Amino acid sequence: MCLGVPGRIIETYENEGLLMGRVDFGGTVREVCLAYAPDAVVGEYALIHAGFALSVIEEREALETLELQREIELEIEREREGEASGRGGVG
């Protein structure tokens, strides 16, 4: 299974002939290859997989995806807390 994560492009530059960028993933910034999305510009969101921008996506779509990801993470955390509180009790 592949997972593409939206990130906001905060800088673009060339490195040895490749278009590169710095992408913000909600506070975590990573270097990303933008060669597959050569029209990407600062301020836009891109779908990133394994360090490569696969495509530029609309901000609305990126924000919806990030919100769904946050909801999934919260649900997983709630489930873990529920499992932890069920352990060690008197049975």
C-alpha positions as CSV (number, residue, x, y, z in Angstrom):
1,M,0.0,0.0,0.0
2,C,1.2,3.5,-0.8
3,L,0.5,6.5,1.2
4,G,0.8,10.0,-0.2
5,V,0.7,12.9,2.3
6,P,-0.1,16.5,1.5
7,G,2.5,19.1,2.3
8,R,2.8,22.8,1.7
9,I,5.7,23.9,-0.4
10,I,7.7,26.6,1.4
11,E,10.7,26.9,-0.8
12,T,11.9,25.7,-4.2
13,Y,15.4,25.5,-5.5
14,E,17.6,23.5,-7.9
15,N,20.1,20.9,-6.7
16,E,22.4,19.3,-9.4
17,G,19.8,20.0,-12.1
18,L,16.8,18.7,-10.1
19,L,14.0,20.8,-8.9
20,M,13.8,20.4,-5.2
21,G,11.8,22.0,-2.4
22,R,11.3,22.3,1.3
23,V,7.8,21.1,2.3
24,D,6.0,21.7,5.5
25,F,4.0,18.8,6.9
26,G,2.2,20.6,9.8
27,G,5.4,21.8,11.5
28,T,7.8,19.1,10.2
29,V,9.8,20.3,7.2
30,R,11.4,17.9,4.8
31,E,13.4,18.2,1.6
32,V,11.4,16.8,-1.4
33,C,12.1,16.2,-5.0
34,L,9.7,18.3,-7.2
35,A,10.9,16.9,-10.6
36,Y,7.5,15.1,-11.1
37,A,5.6,18.3,-10.3
38,P,7.7,20.9,-12.2
39,D,5.0,23.6,-12.1
40,A,4.8,23.5,-8.3
41,V,5.3,26.9,-6.6
42,V,5.8,28.2,-3.1
43,G,2.5,28.2,-1.2
44,E,0.9,25.3,-3.0
45,Y,0.2,21.9,-1.6
46,A,1.6,18.8,-3.2
47,L,1.0,15.1,-2.6
48,I,4.2,13.6,-1.4
49,H,5.3,9.9,-1.4
50,A,8.7,8.6,-0.5
51,G,10.3,12.1,-0.8
52,F,8.8,12.9,-4.2
53,A,6.0,15.3,-5.0
54,L,3.7,13.3,-7.2
55,S,1.3,16.1,-8.1
56,V,0.1,19.5,-7.0
57,I,-3.3,19.4,-5.2
58,E,-5.8,22.1,-4.3
59,E,-5.5,23.5,-0.8
60,R,-9.1,22.4,0.0
61,E,-8.3,18.8,-0.9
62,A,-5.0,19.0,1.1
63,L,-6.7,20.4,4.2
64,E,-9.6,17.8,4.0
65,T,-7.0,15.0,3.8
66,L,-5.0,16.4,6.7
67,E,-8.2,16.7,8.8
68,L,-9.1,13.1,8.1
69,Q,-5.6,12.0,9.0
70,R,-5.9,13.8,12.4
71,E,-9.3,12.2,13.0
72,I,-7.8,8.7,12.3
73,E,-4.9,9.4,14.6
74,L,-7.2,10.6,17.4
75,E,-9.3,7.5,17.1
76,I,-6.3,5.2,17.2
77,E,-5.1,7.1,20.3
78,R,-8.5,6.7,22.0
79,E,-8.5,2.9,21.2
80,R,-5.0,2.6,22.7
81,E,-6.0,4.5,25.8
82,G,-9.1,2.2,26.1
83,E,-7.0,-0.9,25.8
84,A,-4.5,0.4,28.4
85,S,-7.2,1.2,30.9
86,G,-8.6,-2.3,30.6
87,R,-5.3,-3.9,31.5
88,G,-4.1,-4.5,35.0
89,G,-7.6,-4.3,36.5
90,V,-8.9,-6.7,39.1
91,G,-10.7,-9.5,37.3
